[in-house]
Amino acid sequence: MARGVLGPVLVLIGGLITQVLPWSSPMASAPVLEPLRDSTAGRMFGLVVVMAGLALLGSAWLTLLHATHPETGRDPLDRLRTARIAGLAWSLPLLLAPPLFSRDGWSYAAQGALTHLGLSPYIWTPSIFDGQIKEGVDPLWWNTPAPYGPLPLGWGSQVAALTDNPWLMVIGYRLLALLGLALLAWATPRLARAGGADPARASALVLAAPITVVHGVGGVHNDLVMAGLMAAALALAMERQLLLAAAVTGAAAAVKLPGGLVGIAVALVSLPLAAALYPRLRRMLVVAAVAVGVLVGSGIAVGVGTGWIHALNAPALVPTPLSMTTWVGILIGETSIVRGLGLAVVAVAAAWLALRGRTGDPAYAVRAVALLVTALLVLSPAVREWYFLWPLPFVAAVPWRRPVEQLVRDLALVLGIAAPLDSSLRGAPAEVVVVLGLVVLTVLRLRSYAGAVEVRRRERLQAGAMARRRRESRLDVF
C-alpha cells in the first residue's frame, strides 16, 4: 500500500517539472522548480522521477492483484476493502497536481469559464481568452469547440463561479473524476457478482490500475466519470430500478455521448427471460426516452442546449496513433469512408443486440456491454489512451480465459506506464528517446515481476494443497 502511495507522489513531483503550467499559476515560477523546468537536464530529471513513480505504482498494483486473488483464501470483504482503499489512497496524492500527461484539464477550465460567462463552448473557444486561462490550453484546441456533453460543462461553470484561478478549476474537475472513481467502487463489485467474476479482484483491476490512477485521476479526463455512470446505470438496472438506471444512462451520455450505449443493456436486463419483440421495443423506447430527456434537459439547464451535436467530430480532427480505422483509411487513401464503416459496424452490432440480445440475464448483459463498448473503442475514428477506461469496469466483471485476462491486465498497465509519451514532448527528440527507453525497460521489468508473483502464488497454492492432503491422510489412518 505504501509503495502505491509513494509512486503517485513521485509522479506529482516530476509532473510539476515536466507538465505545461500557466506562468501565472502558483507553482510555475516556484524558486526550486523554475530552473528545472527551463533546462533540458532539469526536464530529463523530472521525467526520470515520473517514470520511477510509475514503476512503483505498477509494481504495487501487480502485488495488489495477487493480494486480492480469491485463491489467497482471505475473507472476500477484506479483499474488497483492500482494493477500494488502494484505489482511493493511490489517487489522493494527485488531487492537487496539474493536469498530467495531457493538457486537456486546462481546456476543461477554459470551457467551464466560457459556460459561466454564458458563452456556449460548442460555439465559442478558448481563443477568446487572454492570460492565465488560455496559457495552459494546447494550441491545437484553441479554436476547437468542446466535444463533451453538458454535465462537465455545467460542473465547470459552477467551479468557475467560485474561482478564476485555472489551477483551482482543474482541482474542481479532479473532484468530478474522484466522483467517477466512487461510482466505480460502488458498481464494479455488483457487476462482477452478476457477471461471475470475483468482486475484489475486479475492483482491484478497475480502481487502482495505472490507467485509472494516471489518466483518469491524474489526467483529469471526463472518461472516468462517464465510465462510473455507465457502470452505475447497469448495476441499478440489475437491482430493478429501471427509471433511475435510465436517468443515469442519460447522465453518462451527457458527459460523453458513447456513455449512452449502456442503455441497451439496461433495457435487456430489466426484461423477463426470453422477452418477445414488442415488450423489448417498448422497454428500449422507455429507456431511450428517459435518457434523452436527461441529456437534452441537462443541456437546457446548463444553458448550452444541444450544441454538442455539432462538436462530435472534434476529437477526430487530430489523427491518433491508436485509431485502427484511421490508420487503415490513411493506408488506402479513404479515411472518411473507413471511419464511417467502422462506426456503421458498431451501429449494426448495437441494433442486433437491442433486437436479438438475451433478456433477463445479468451475466449476458455485462458481457454484451463489455464487447459492444470494446468494439466502439477499436473502431472509433479517435482513440486515446484514457478511452480504454470506457469498457474497463465491464471487462473486469467477466471471467475471461487466462490469455484475455492477461491482455486486459497488460493494457491497463502499459497504457498507464507509457503516459509520459504525451504531446508535451513534441519537438524534443532526445527526451522522446529517453522516455521511450525508460517505458520499455519499466514495462519489461514489471512483466517479469508479474510472472514471478504468479509463480510464487502457484507455489503457495501447491504447498497448501499438499499440506491439506497430508492432514487428510493422517486423519484417514486414525
Secondary structure as UniProt FT lines:
FT   HELIX           2..18
FT   TURN            23..24
FT   TURN            26..29
FT   TURN            31..32
FT   HELIX           33..37
FT   HELIX           40..67
FT   HELIX           70..72
FT   HELIX           76..91
FT   HELIX           92..94
FT   TURN            95..96
FT   HELIX           104..116
FT   TURN            117..118
FT   TURN            121..123
FT   HELIX           126..128
FT   HELIX           132..135
FT   HELIX           139..141
FT   TURN            142..143
FT   HELIX           150..162
FT   HELIX           166..195
FT   HELIX           199..207
FT   HELIX           211..218
FT   HELIX           223..238
FT   TURN            239..240
FT   HELIX           242..253
FT   TURN            254..255
FT   HELIX           257..261
FT   HELIX           262..270
FT   TURN            273..274
FT   HELIX           277..302
FT   TURN            305..306
FT   HELIX           307..311
FT   TURN            312..313
FT   HELIX           314..317
FT   TURN            321..322
FT   HELIX           324..332
FT   HELIX           335..356
FT   HELIX           362..379
FT   HELIX           385..389
FT   TURN            390..391
FT   HELIX           392..395
FT   TURN            396..397
FT   HELIX           402..417
FT   TURN            418..420
FT   HELIX           423..425
FT   TURN            426..427
FT   HELIX           429..477
//
